[in-house]
Amino acid sequence: MNNSVVANFHADALLSFRNYKKMAERAVEQVSDEEFFALIDAESNSIALIIKHIAGNLHSRWRDFLTTDGEKADRNRDTEFEIIEDSREGLMNAWNDGWQTLFDSLEPLTLADFSRTISIRGEPHTVVEAINRQLTHYSYHIGQIALLAKHFKSSEWRTLSVPKNRSAEFNEFLAKKQLDGEQTGDRFASVQEFSQDKEKGESV
């Protein structure tokens, strides 16, 4: 196994998880409590329910990641899609605890750990497969959170991606950072820096 490839994957996975978490939180912080719990139709999930589901998944998948099945016996997935005396504060605390469980399990992984096989619902996964499975799962749901928050805020929405009609400006922004010798590897941070600079310029 190529050490540098594994190290690069490990570092990029950690950065991606952190960025997805940050993206969701930047969206959530824009909505009111009413919007946080609102259902746009009978079949949809609210932001609150998606947060609760991701938190439940995080606690199950990443606790004792290398030694136990990712679907823990104490998880009740169905109740993750029900509001049962849940508060916004309580759900966000569960969210943060779940992400901490992920980082506590993912950060210490060694090269040898990447050769191991784990199980999720009894199905064998390499460590890389398990990480990719969760990356795609969380990004799917975090996209839903962003869409709902943007729907609720409409014209007041503070973008999480390159602003409309400003792709060329963003490319120039990145090119200048590269010429100045600045790191641009953190895609989310670069987008946020660009958007904030534009907001400051427009408010002058």
N, C-alpha and C positions, 0 to 999 in steps of 0.2 A: 504494500500500500504506500502510495507516494505521500510522504509527510507534508510537503508543502501544499498539495492539493487538499488534503484533509484539514490542514490549518486554515487555509483560505475559506473552505466551505464553512468550517466552524465559526470563524469570525464573521462571515457574511450572514450566516443564519442568525447569530446573536444580534447583529445590527438590524436585520430585517424585522425580527420580532420586536425590537425596541421601537423601530419606526412605526410599525403597525399599531402598537400600543399607543404611541404618542399621537398618531393620526386619529384614532378613535377618540381619545381624550380631548383633542382640539375640536372635534366635532361636537362631542357631548357637552363641553363647557359653553357652547353657544345656545343651547336649548333651555327653555324653562322647565320647571318640574312637571307642568301639565303636558308639555311636548315630550318630555322624557318617557312618560307613561302612556302617551296617546297611541291608539290603534287607527291606522288609516282605513282599514276595512276589517271585516270579521275574520278573514283568513290570514291577515298579516301579523307579524310580531312587532311589538313596540321596541324602541331603543332599550328600555328597561329589560325586556325579556331577552334580547340578544346579549346584553351585558351579563345577565344572569346565566344564560346558556354557556357563553364563553368561559365565565368564571368556573362553572361546574366542570366543564371539559378540562380546563387547565388543572384544577385540583386532582382530577382523576388520571389524566394522561401522564402528568409529570411527577407525581408523588411516587417515590421509589421507582423511578423511571427504568432503571436497568434490571431490576430484580422482581418486579411484579407486573401482572397484566395491566395494560393501560385503562381497561374498563373495570374500575374498582367495585367491589361488592357493595360498598356503602353509597354508591352514586345512585340517585334517582333521577334519571334524565328527564322523565316526563314532567316532573314538577319544575324543571328549569323553564318551562314554557307557561307557567302559571304565576301570577302575582299573589303571594300568600303572606299578607301583612308585611310586605317588603317595602322598605324605604329607599329613597335614592342614595342616601349616605351608606346604608347597609349594603346595598348592591355594589356600590363603588369600592367599599372596603373589601368585599369578597373578590371583586375584580383585581384589585391591587395585590391581595394575598395570593391569588391564583398565578398572576404574572411573576410574583416573587418565587413561587414554587418552581415555575419554569426556569427562571434564571439560576436558581440555586442548583438545579439538576443539570442544566445545559452548560453553564460556564466551566465547571470542573472536568468535563469529559476529556479523556486522554486519547492518544492515538490508538491504544489497545482497545479502548471502549468502542471505537468505531468498527471494530471487527466482531462485535458481539451481535447476537440476535435477540430481539425482545418480542413480546406478543401484545397485540391489541385485539380484544374480543377473541382470543385464542388463535389468531392468525399471526404467523411469524413475519417480522419486519427486521430489516437491517436498521441500524441506528439512523443512517441517512434517510431511508424510506420513512421512518417514523417522524423525523424532523420535517421532511418535505410534506408529509401528510398533514401535519399540524399547521405548517406555514400556509398551505393552500386553504385549509379549513378556516383559519382565523382571518385571512385576507378576504375570503368570501363574505364572512359576516361583518367585518369592519367596513367593507364597501356598502353593505346594507345600512349600517349606522350612519355613514357619511351621506348616503342618499336621503335617508329620512330627515336628518338634521338640515340638509340643504333645502329639502322640500318645505320644512317648517319655517326656516328663516328667510327664504326667497331672496329679495333684493338686499337683505341685511347679512347675507351669508358671507363669511370670511373664508376665502378659498383655501383648500388644502393642497391644491395642485397649481400648475402654471396657469395664471389668469388668462381668460379668453382674449384672443387677438394679440397676445404678447409672447408668442413662441420665439419669434426672431429676437426680441429683446432679451429673453431668458438665455438663448444661445450665446448672445453677445456677453451677457453677464457671466456665464460660465467660462467663456473664452478669456475674459479679462482676469478672472480669478486664477486661471491656469497660467497666464502670462506673468501674473504677480507671484507665482509659486505657491498659491494656496491650494490646500487639499479640497477636492470636490467629490470625493467618493461617497459621502453621505447624501444620497439623492433627496431625501425628505428635508434635511436641514438646508440644503441649497435652495430648494423651492420656497421654503418658509422665509429664508433670508431675503430672497428676491421679492416676494410678495410684501413683506414688511417694509422694505426699502421703498417700494412703489407707493404703499399707503402713506408713508411719511412724506414722500414727495408731493403727493396729491393734497395732503392736508396743509401744506405750507401756504 
